[in-house]
Each structure stands twice: as C-alpha cells, then as structure tokens.
Amino acid sequence: MPYGAEFRSGLKILFVDDDDAFAFLVRKGLTRRGHEVETAASGDGALERIAQGGIDVISLDHSLIGETGFDVLARLGPRGSRAPVVYVTGDSDARTAVAALRAGADEYVIKDAGPEFFELLIAAIEQVYERWRLKKQREEQERVVREARDRAEALLQEVSHRISNSLSLVVGMVRMQASTLTDPSAVNALQETQSRLMAIAGVHRRLYMHRKIGMVALDDYLKYLTEELQDTLRDQDHPVAINLAADPITVSTDRAIPIGVIVGELATNAYKYAYPPRTAGEVRVLLRQVDSARAELRVEDDGAGYDEAARAKGTGLGSKILKAMALNLRGDITKHDVARGTSIGVTFSFDDIEFRPTGSALIA
C-alpha cells in the first residue's frame, strides 16, 4: 500500500508546472488515486483558476517560464486565505525547501521522474489537505464556542442588569418610604435596608466591568458603593465624608456581596454615630493587599471611639449581619487599636482572589 493510501479520494488539485509531459504523468498518477487534477503552466494561469474557486490543494513547481514558485507564492496571499500549497522543486538543496516553507508553502517534495516521487507527491498533497481540513474544523469549532460563550455572556449580562435595575427600584421605593416617616428609629432602619440592597445591586451592576466572567473589581465596586452611601446618608447638619482607598483587587461575585454588605454596615454606622451632630468628619474605607493570597478591608473614623460596654444603638441586627458576612468570607470582624476613633475590619483569603496590576483596564 503506498504511503498515505488510507486517505479518502476526491480532492480537486491544481498542478502548476510548465512541463506539459511531466504534468501529464502527474495527472495520470493522481487521477488513478481518485483525485481530480487541473493544470496551469504559469502563475497568471494558476491565479486565474484559483480565483474561480473549488481548488483543494495547489501543487506548485519551483521553475516556471519567466518566474519562480516564490513569485507565485507571493501573489497567492497568506496561509489561511487560500488552499494549501505543496512546493515541488528539482533543487536538492535544503535551503530552497526551507525558503519555500517560509514564503508560505505548506509542504515540499523533491522532484524527479522516479516512481517514489509520485507516491511522495500524493502523500504530501493528502497530508497538507488533511492538516488544513483539521485546522479549519478546529477554527470552526472555536468560532461556534466563542459565539455560544458570547451569547451566554450577553444573557448573563442582561440578567444581571435586570436584577440590578429591580433592586435599584426597590432601593428607590425604600428611600421614598423613609422620606415620609418622622420616627428616627424607623428612618434609620430603612436607611440601613437601603445600604444592604445597594451592596447587592452594585455587585450586579459592576459584574461585567472586569474581563473575567463572574468576577468583580472590588476597587471599582467599592467606589460605586461608597458614593451611593454618601448620597443616601448625606445630611446638611452632619457633614461627614466617606472616602475610599483601594488596591486593584478582583474577587468572585459570591465574595463581593458580603464584602459590600460589610462596608455598608460599618460605613453607615460610623457615619451616624462616630461624630456628634453638626460636626464634620471622615469615614475611611480601606482595601489593601496583605500578601500574595490575602487582602484586608477596614472602615475607620476619627470620632468618639467604640465602647464595647455601651448599649448597642439600633436593633443589633447589623452586628449579626456583620458576623454572618465575615463567616462567609472565612474571616473574623476585628477591632484594631488606634490612637483616635475606631478601626474595624476583616482579613480574607480564598482561591479566586486576584491582585491586578496597578492601572489595569476595566471594561466600561
């Protein structure tokens, strides 16, 4: 059995050679193999036939009248935009074959009139076509996968967008409800509810700002969240600013939500209770990389300080939520000793954390 005899027949081959007698022999051998062969004696004739379409493989001779196969290769265009090329040369110098491959040929065969040449030519033609076919098949499969992924991403983005819009609508209704109340405890409870809803809505709104599906850029998300909290809590008689300093850290959606809720709880509490009424102050939200696997979140103020023995203000629900969110992060809420005010935070680590280079781009 000749080398390559297992390959299916039926290829349409263009044999480019100005030797009519040799072209006849090649056509005879390839036809016997089951392939259909057309011939061209020049580069112009070859390009004209290729432009008509339907050619599976091009067999190109090196020596043509007034030109070389290199000249024809330059006019054929790059691989991928045309049929594969088997370069046929009578020059036994390996440099010619290497130059042909660099110029765009897919395979080469040393030309002679012996029976081995025809078997090698047939094998080369069938092999380059099979490689080309598998490459095209792989490209098509990759295209299908990309399109399916793009459709899935678009669907997920639409779902996240709708969830975010729905939660934002609920936040708006809670804000409207709070504006109709005069009982301070009821207003405070609704404001805390707003911050918790905003923390969840913000994750869905920022879910596709990063290049990885299901990942959230914490620095961008916390910027959104602290700005929303500032707008919600703003009080002309209580001029407290909420400021953020965050390293470029990315986490999964499941991690971002508890981190956002923790920031909402701590920042809201500091805004309301750290400073006396009508006193300016600052609440700082700090996110920093600790090492290659851990990050730390802190919320600080320069206010009156935290008295653990004092009776909790509000319902105490916030403390329970903080503990639950810290447990979700596999961390503990920790109070840090500071000269003035209060500093409370949590250190967290998990497999899906990513520390982005400073200045890395987000998708808008």
Salt bridges, closest charged atoms under 4 A:
ASP17 OD2 - LYS111 NZ 2.90
GLU36 OE2 - LYS12 NZ 3.72
GLU38 OE1 - ARG49 NE 2.63
ASP44 OD1 - ARG75 NH2 2.38
ASP61 OD1 - LYS111 NZ 3.16
GLU67 OE1 - ARG75 NH1 3.44
ASP93 OD2 - ARG95 NH2 2.88
ASP106 OD1 - ARG79 NE 3.43
ASP106 OD2 - ARG82 NH1 3.29
GLU126 OE2 - ARG33 NE 2.57
GLU126 OE2 - HIS35 NE2 2.82
GLU130 OE2 - ARG133 NH2 2.60
GLU139 OE2 - LYS135 NZ 2.53
GLU139 OE1 - LYS136 NZ 3.80
GLU140 OE2 - ARG143 NH2 2.33
GLU147 OE2 - ARG143 NH1 2.51
ASP150 OD1 - ARG149 NH2 3.52
GLU153 OE2 - ARG149 NE 3.68
GLU158 OE2 - ARG162 NE 2.72
GLU192 OE1 - ARG196 NH2 3.65
ASP219 OD2 - ARG356 NH2 2.97
ASP220 OD2 - ARG206 NE 2.59
GLU227 OE2 - LYS223 NZ 2.88
ASP231 OD1 - ARG234 NH2 2.81
GLU265 OE2 - ARG196 NE 2.32
GLU282 OE1 - ARG284 NH1 3.06
ASP291 OD2 - ARG294 NE 2.85
GLU296 OE1 - ARG288 NE 2.81
GLU296 OE2 - ARG298 NE 3.05
GLU296 OE2 - HIS336 NE2 3.70
GLU300 OE1 - ARG284 NH2 3.53
GLU300 OE2 - ARG298 NH1 3.60
ASP302 OD2 - ARG284 NH1 2.85
ASP352 OD2 - ARG255 NE 3.99
GLU354 OE2 - HIS210 NE2 3.86
GLU354 OE1 - LYS212 NZ 3.18
